[in-house]
Amino acid sequence: MSDKYLDDDELAMLAGLFRDSANRTDVPLMIAMDASLRALLEKASALELRMELNNQVLHFPVQLPAQLNEAQLTAPLITSDGLHPRAWRLPAPEGLSLVYRNGKRVAADIQDLSVNGMRLLSRRCLFAHRATRNVLMKLNTELTIPLSMTLVRQHRGNQFWLTSVTFELAVAERLVLSEFVFRGFIRELNKTTKQPDEAAS
């Protein structure tokens, strides 16, 4: 399904579904299927709803509960479409901070964030004598995810260091971060859809 098949009302409805589901990670999706189709789908090792929006591709994991005509979507994996697809990065994520295990704040700003890595801007080198750093990521001061950051590359500019790191998460923690990133994606999407309207007015 592509954005050329969705009108503004449908895009707004999609945004509303995830804006209003702050306390849950799944959203009911009512679908019509007969018993033979469900039996076929249940044999699949994995199901997903694929959605294309501009240059991004959203992969929604689909689960089939006991009800005959209901499926569940969880927060999607978002990839940037192109010659070398990669996880979509949320620019300047809000409500997120990094602290060391001793409680001291990491002296760096998060430039962008994906479900498997991020870029950090700092005045000092973060990986001077080691290739990994253990930190805690705090989401909206309510949830905490332990991270083991692995250095990918770092570049020293005139005043700042730009550091790229990667990390791996357990399934439950990855779902939490995926939802956080997806909500940021919806906010960014709403910004881009409002700009043409404001220009026209």
TORKOL-4160 file (C-alpha; in steps of 0.2 Angstrom, whole numbers, padded with zeros to 4 digits, m for minus):
201
<pt num="1" X="0000" Y="0000" Z="0000"/>
<pt num="2" X="0007" Y="0017" Z="m0005"/>
<pt num="3" X="0004" Y="0035" Z="0000"/>
<pt num="4" X="m0003" Y="0038" Z="m0017"/>
<pt num="5" X="m0018" Y="0027" Z="m0012"/>
<pt num="6" X="m0021" Y="0036" Z="0004"/>
<pt num="7" X="m0030" Y="0052" Z="0006"/>
<pt num="8" X="m0027" Y="0065" Z="0020"/>
<pt num="9" X="m0041" Y="0058" Z="0030"/>
<pt num="10" X="m0034" Y="0041" Z="0030"/>
<pt num="11" X="m0016" Y="0047" Z="0034"/>
<pt num="12" X="m0024" Y="0057" Z="0049"/>
<pt num="13" X="m0033" Y="0041" Z="0055"/>
<pt num="14" X="m0017" Y="0031" Z="0055"/>
<pt num="15" X="m0009" Y="0045" Z="0065"/>
<pt num="16" X="m0024" Y="0045" Z="0077"/>
<pt num="17" X="m0023" Y="0027" Z="0080"/>
<pt num="18" X="m0006" Y="0028" Z="0087"/>
<pt num="19" X="m0008" Y="0044" Z="0095"/>
<pt num="20" X="m0022" Y="0038" Z="0106"/>
<pt num="21" X="m0014" Y="0021" Z="0110"/>
<pt num="22" X="m0001" Y="0028" Z="0122"/>
<pt num="23" X="m0003" Y="0014" Z="0135"/>
<pt num="24" X="m0003" Y="m0001" Z="0123"/>
<pt num="25" X="0008" Y="m0008" Z="0109"/>
<pt num="26" X="m0005" Y="m0016" Z="0099"/>
<pt num="27" X="m0020" Y="m0009" Z="0089"/>
<pt num="28" X="m0035" Y="m0019" Z="0083"/>
<pt num="29" X="m0037" Y="m0021" Z="0065"/>
<pt num="30" X="m0053" Y="m0028" Z="0059"/>
<pt num="31" X="m0052" Y="m0039" Z="0043"/>
<pt num="32" X="m0064" Y="m0050" Z="0034"/>
<pt num="33" X="m0058" Y="m0068" Z="0031"/>
<pt num="34" X="m0065" Y="m0085" Z="0029"/>
<pt num="35" X="m0059" Y="m0100" Z="0039"/>
<pt num="36" X="m0048" Y="m0107" Z="0024"/>
<pt num="37" X="m0039" Y="m0090" Z="0023"/>
<pt num="38" X="m0036" Y="m0090" Z="0041"/>
<pt num="39" X="m0029" Y="m0107" Z="0041"/>
<pt num="40" X="m0017" Y="m0103" Z="0027"/>
<pt num="41" X="m0011" Y="m0087" Z="0036"/>
<pt num="42" X="m0008" Y="m0096" Z="0052"/>
<pt num="43" X="0004" Y="m0107" Z="0043"/>
<pt num="44" X="0015" Y="m0092" Z="0039"/>
<pt num="45" X="0031" Y="m0090" Z="0049"/>
<pt num="46" X="0029" Y="m0071" Z="0049"/>
<pt num="47" X="0015" Y="m0059" Z="0043"/>
<pt num="48" X="0017" Y="m0041" Z="0040"/>
<pt num="49" X="0008" Y="m0026" Z="0033"/>
<pt num="50" X="0019" Y="m0016" Z="0022"/>
<pt num="51" X="0016" Y="0002" Z="0019"/>
<pt num="52" X="0026" Y="0014" Z="0008"/>
<pt num="53" X="0026" Y="0033" Z="0012"/>
<pt num="54" X="0037" Y="0044" Z="0001"/>
<pt num="55" X="0054" Y="0037" Z="0003"/>
<pt num="56" X="0050" Y="0026" Z="0019"/>
<pt num="57" X="0044" Y="0009" Z="0020"/>
<pt num="58" X="0034" Y="0003" Z="0036"/>
<pt num="59" X="0034" Y="m0015" Z="0040"/>
<pt num="60" X="0020" Y="m0018" Z="0053"/>
<pt num="61" X="0021" Y="m0035" Z="0061"/>
<pt num="62" X="0004" Y="m0044" Z="0061"/>
<pt num="63" X="m0003" Y="m0056" Z="0074"/>
<pt num="64" X="m0018" Y="m0067" Z="0073"/>
<pt num="65" X="m0027" Y="m0069" Z="0090"/>
<pt num="66" X="m0041" Y="m0082" Z="0094"/>
<pt num="67" X="m0054" Y="m0071" Z="0086"/>
<pt num="68" X="m0059" Y="m0075" Z="0068"/>
<pt num="69" X="m0060" Y="m0058" Z="0061"/>
<pt num="70" X="m0047" Y="m0048" Z="0071"/>
<pt num="71" X="m0028" Y="m0045" Z="0068"/>
<pt num="72" X="m0016" Y="m0035" Z="0078"/>
<pt num="73" X="m0003" Y="m0023" Z="0073"/>
<pt num="74" X="0012" Y="m0018" Z="0083"/>
<pt num="75" X="0024" Y="m0003" Z="0080"/>
<pt num="76" X="0032" Y="m0005" Z="0063"/>
<pt num="77" X="0050" Y="m0007" Z="0058"/>
<pt num="78" X="0053" Y="0009" Z="0047"/>
<pt num="79" X="0066" Y="0008" Z="0034"/>
<pt num="80" X="0072" Y="0022" Z="0022"/>
<pt num="81" X="0070" Y="0016" Z="0004"/>
<pt num="82" X="0084" Y="0017" Z="m0008"/>
<pt num="83" X="0099" Y="0008" Z="m0015"/>
<pt num="84" X="0105" Y="0003" Z="0003"/>
<pt num="85" X="0089" Y="0002" Z="0014"/>
<pt num="86" X="0093" Y="0006" Z="0032"/>
<pt num="87" X="0083" Y="0009" Z="0048"/>
<pt num="88" X="0074" Y="0026" Z="0048"/>
<pt num="89" X="0082" Y="0039" Z="0060"/>
<pt num="90" X="0071" Y="0050" Z="0071"/>
<pt num="91" X="0079" Y="0067" Z="0070"/>
<pt num="92" X="0082" Y="0076" Z="0087"/>
<pt num="93" X="0071" Y="0064" Z="0098"/>
<pt num="94" X="0062" Y="0073" Z="0111"/>
<pt num="95" X="0059" Y="0066" Z="0129"/>
<pt num="96" X="0074" Y="0055" Z="0129"/>
<pt num="97" X="0091" Y="0056" Z="0138"/>
<pt num="98" X="0106" Y="0045" Z="0141"/>
<pt num="99" X="0114" Y="0042" Z="0158"/>
<pt num="100" X="0129" Y="0031" Z="0164"/>
<pt num="101" X="0125" Y="0016" Z="0176"/>
<pt num="102" X="0131" Y="0027" Z="0190"/>
<pt num="103" X="0118" Y="0040" Z="0186"/>
<pt num="104" X="0129" Y="0053" Z="0178"/>
<pt num="105" X="0122" Y="0061" Z="0162"/>
<pt num="106" X="0130" Y="0057" Z="0146"/>
<pt num="107" X="0137" Y="0074" Z="0140"/>
<pt num="108" X="0130" Y="0072" Z="0122"/>
<pt num="109" X="0115" Y="0077" Z="0112"/>
<pt num="110" X="0106" Y="0064" Z="0102"/>
<pt num="111" X="0106" Y="0070" Z="0084"/>
<pt num="112" X="0095" Y="0055" Z="0078"/>
<pt num="113" X="0089" Y="0038" Z="0083"/>
<pt num="114" X="0084" Y="0022" Z="0075"/>
<pt num="115" X="0079" Y="0005" Z="0083"/>
<pt num="116" X="0097" Y="m0001" Z="0082"/>
<pt num="117" X="0108" Y="0014" Z="0083"/>
<pt num="118" X="0110" Y="0033" Z="0085"/>
<pt num="119" X="0122" Y="0048" Z="0082"/>
<pt num="120" X="0129" Y="0058" Z="0096"/>
<pt num="121" X="0135" Y="0076" Z="0096"/>
<pt num="122" X="0148" Y="0080" Z="0111"/>
<pt num="123" X="0161" Y="0092" Z="0115"/>
<pt num="124" X="0173" Y="0078" Z="0121"/>
<pt num="125" X="0177" Y="0061" Z="0114"/>
<pt num="126" X="0165" Y="0048" Z="0121"/>
<pt num="127" X="0176" Y="0033" Z="0116"/>
<pt num="128" X="0193" Y="0038" Z="0119"/>
<pt num="129" X="0199" Y="0021" Z="0127"/>
<pt num="130" X="0186" Y="0009" Z="0123"/>
<pt num="131" X="0174" Y="0003" Z="0109"/>
<pt num="132" X="0159" Y="0000" Z="0120"/>
<pt num="133" X="0150" Y="0010" Z="0133"/>
<pt num="134" X="0136" Y="0004" Z="0145"/>
<pt num="135" X="0122" Y="0017" Z="0147"/>
<pt num="136" X="0104" Y="0019" Z="0152"/>
<pt num="137" X="0092" Y="0026" Z="0139"/>
<pt num="138" X="0077" Y="0035" Z="0148"/>
<pt num="139" X="0061" Y="0037" Z="0138"/>
<pt num="140" X="0050" Y="0051" Z="0144"/>
<pt num="141" X="0057" Y="0049" Z="0162"/>
<pt num="142" X="0045" Y="0034" Z="0163"/>
<pt num="143" X="0054" Y="0019" Z="0155"/>
<pt num="144" X="0073" Y="0014" Z="0155"/>
<pt num="145" X="0082" Y="0003" Z="0143"/>
<pt num="146" X="0099" Y="m0003" Z="0146"/>
<pt num="147" X="0111" Y="m0001" Z="0131"/>
<pt num="148" X="0128" Y="m0007" Z="0127"/>
<pt num="149" X="0133" Y="0005" Z="0114"/>
<pt num="150" X="0146" Y="m0001" Z="0101"/>
<pt num="151" X="0157" Y="0012" Z="0092"/>
<pt num="152" X="0154" Y="0013" Z="0073"/>
<pt num="153" X="0164" Y="0029" Z="0069"/>
<pt num="154" X="0168" Y="0045" Z="0076"/>
<pt num="155" X="0173" Y="0062" Z="0068"/>
<pt num="156" X="0181" Y="0077" Z="0077"/>
<pt num="157" X="0175" Y="0094" Z="0070"/>
<pt num="158" X="0181" Y="0111" Z="0075"/>
<pt num="159" X="0171" Y="0111" Z="0091"/>
<pt num="160" X="0161" Y="0095" Z="0092"/>
<pt num="161" X="0163" Y="0076" Z="0090"/>
<pt num="162" X="0150" Y="0067" Z="0080"/>
<pt num="163" X="0149" Y="0049" Z="0085"/>
<pt num="164" X="0139" Y="0035" Z="0077"/>
<pt num="165" X="0135" Y="0020" Z="0088"/>
<pt num="166" X="0125" Y="0004" Z="0086"/>
<pt num="167" X="0116" Y="m0007" Z="0099"/>
<pt num="168" X="0106" Y="m0023" Z="0100"/>
<pt num="169" X="0090" Y="m0025" Z="0111"/>
<pt num="170" X="0080" Y="m0039" Z="0117"/>
<pt num="171" X="0063" Y="m0042" Z="0109"/>
<pt num="172" X="0052" Y="m0033" Z="0122"/>
<pt num="173" X="0064" Y="m0018" Z="0123"/>
<pt num="174" X="0065" Y="m0017" Z="0105"/>
<pt num="175" X="0046" Y="m0016" Z="0104"/>
<pt num="176" X="0046" Y="m0001" Z="0116"/>
<pt num="177" X="0059" Y="0008" Z="0107"/>
<pt num="178" X="0051" Y="0004" Z="0090"/>
<pt num="179" X="0035" Y="0012" Z="0097"/>
<pt num="180" X="0044" Y="0028" Z="0103"/>
<pt num="181" X="0052" Y="0030" Z="0086"/>
<pt num="182" X="0036" Y="0027" Z="0077"/>
<pt num="183" X="0027" Y="0040" Z="0087"/>
<pt num="184" X="0041" Y="0052" Z="0082"/>
<pt num="185" X="0039" Y="0047" Z="0064"/>
<pt num="186" X="0020" Y="0051" Z="0065"/>
<pt num="187" X="0025" Y="0069" Z="0072"/>
<pt num="188" X="0037" Y="0071" Z="0058"/>
<pt num="189" X="0024" Y="0066" Z="0045"/>
<pt num="190" X="0011" Y="0078" Z="0053"/>
<pt num="191" X="0024" Y="0092" Z="0051"/>
<pt num="192" X="0027" Y="0089" Z="0033"/>
<pt num="193" X="0008" Y="0087" Z="0029"/>
<pt num="194" X="0004" Y="0104" Z="0038"/>
<pt num="195" X="0018" Y="0114" Z="0029"/>
<pt num="196" X="0010" Y="0113" Z="0011"/>
<pt num="197" X="m0007" Y="0118" Z="0019"/>
<pt num="198" X="0000" Y="0133" Z="0028"/>
<pt num="199" X="0009" Y="0139" Z="0013"/>
<pt num="200" X="m0007" Y="0138" Z="0003"/>
<pt num="201" X="m0016" Y="0148" Z="0016"/>
